[in-house]
Amino acid sequence: MRTIWIITFLAMACSANAGPWLRPDGDGFMSLDSIGSIGRDQGDLSAYSGLFAEYGLSDITTFGFVGGIDQANNGNATAYLKWQGPAVSENWITAFNLGLGANFDADGSHPHLRIGTSLGRGGLFQTQRGWTQFDAFLLIGSGQQIRAKLEATLGTRGAKDWIYLLQLFAQSNTENGWDYELAPSIAVPLKRKRHLQIGLLANTQDVGRIGLKAALWNEF
């Protein structure tokens, strides 16, 4: 079961999800992620490849998928639906999501239920092109195992469509404690509706890991 936790933690550093903002009807987004990290104590290398995608089924419902696999062929996959929640205030909006998925390792598949909520607002900073969002998820696995994931994102869109992100992740682990990760990144425009995201990460897994991430974003 430790393998499942490690895979879930690696997936935390994948591209920021859309928070409480739904995809317009017929619009989609896909990100292909690659993450490599090294342990601070033993220097052990790990790699993870991930896929995040969302598609607007209607103006009030978005379908999403998130999954990935590591260098040892341990993986995870979750499909979910997201819908708009009530507005907290004039500036803050919410959304809820519900998904089904599984983790995969040498012992077989381990299904889970994902329940999530998001809170966010746009129009930050002088440019009014900044935003912040907070996401919380519960992963309820077989045997009533429950794990929590928390995400906080601060982002802004700069000149020439460059995007700057600062993300903080928290994940409950198998020892009934918490691990944390800090992941700053930038997304460089390649062409219309396509960005290349490049970033760093540092987390507290074991005695700590540091790494690099790269992702190709596509809107369609």
Salt bridges, closest charged atoms under 4 A:
ASP44 OD2 - ARG209 NH1 3.00
GLU54 OE1 - ARG23 NE 3.09
GLU54 OE2 - LYS82 NZ 3.20
ASP105 OD1 - HIS110 NE2 3.08
ASP161 OD1 - ARG157 NH1 2.37
ASP161 OD2 - HIS195 NE2 3.26
ASP206 OD1 - ARG2 NH2 2.75
